[in-house]
Amino acid sequence: MAAANEQIGIAQAAYYPTLSLSAVAGLAGTSAINWFSWPSRSFAVGPTLSETLFDHGRRRATSDIALAQYDGTVAAYRQTTLTAFQQIEDNMNALQNLEIEARQQHDATASAQQSLDLFSTPYEDGVDTYLQVITWQTALLQNQRDDIEIMQRRFEASVLLVKAPVGGWNASQLPKKP
């Protein structure tokens, strides 16, 4: 935005006259021997003031373009900021919901473990078939997988929460190994 704002100033500066100061020094003479004598040396110093009187609207168009580019830059900045805030809010809500879901899933996993323990004892005593044990082992395994999947989603939401305010990153921005 600062660079676009600077371009507006540059475009508006074209409306003002240009003042320059120049100096010229030289040697003049009819032969090379005369070049180094004082009368053959010439100097000129003077200011120059110039102003464009008619440019077919070029300065105005340049100024309008600079203003439009600035407005576009400001809009892009606002959109980036709003997107970052939205991502932060979304990921904070996701983390909160995943925390609740993780607690409930942990309770379901603990319940499946208790059921497996309850059905393993009658099987080991020879009272019940192995079908109940396999069923609860499958349920426990599925609940453990769900625990891991929720943990993974929480990690992803945490990374996205950290990534949102900085606008993201890519591999080229990572520090290099010495």
Beta strands, then each sheet from edge to edge (+ up, - down):
strand 1: 18-27
strand 2: 41-50
sheet 1: 1+ 2-
end
